[in-house]
Amino acid sequence: MAHTSGNTMMKWLVAALVIAFLGGEVAQAVVICNINTDNLGVCRAAVTGNRPPPPNKQCCNLIRGANIPCLCTYKSALPALGINPANALALPGKCGMKKPPC
């Protein structure tokens, strides 16, 4: 039963993140792992593509406030959003933080 609830939560998370990344005006912000989904766009360039640019100051500030171990649990949902998981998990290190345990 818990597995089904986890799958449902993951689907809602992916939907919220897709809307946030696409700039949906109708969507309300959702806070996931201490990150307001309205603010995710500041890291978009640093987590997409094969050779992304380094994260900017705004992205690093966002990442510093995130619950990184919590974000690890959503790693499998990132490709559906066009996000390279390796790039996303490298952000803390690129921002001078400890790399995530996942």
NORHU-V285811 format. One line per field, one symbol per residue. ss: DSSP state (H for helix, E for strand, C for the rest). phi: phi as a letter, one per 30 degrees, with the letter a starting at -180 (. if undefined). psi: psi as a letter, one per 30 degrees, with the letter a starting at -180 (. if undefined). A space follows every 50 residues. Layout:
# NORHU-V285811
ss=???
phi=???
psi=???
This chain:
# NORHU-V285811
ss=CHHHHHHHHHHHHHHHHHHHHCCCCCCCCCEECCEEHHHHHHHHHHHCCC CCCCCCHHHHHHHHCCCHHHHHCCHHHHHHHCCCHHHHHHHHHHCCCCCC CC
phi=.dddddddddddddddddddddiddddcdbcbhicdddcdddceddbcid bdddddddddddddcdddeddedcedddedcicdedddddeeddcicddd dc
psi=eeeeeeeeeeeeeeeeeeeeefhkffkkkkjkhgkkfffffffeefglle illlkleeeeeeeffljeeeeefgeffeefggkjeeeeffeeefgglkkl g.
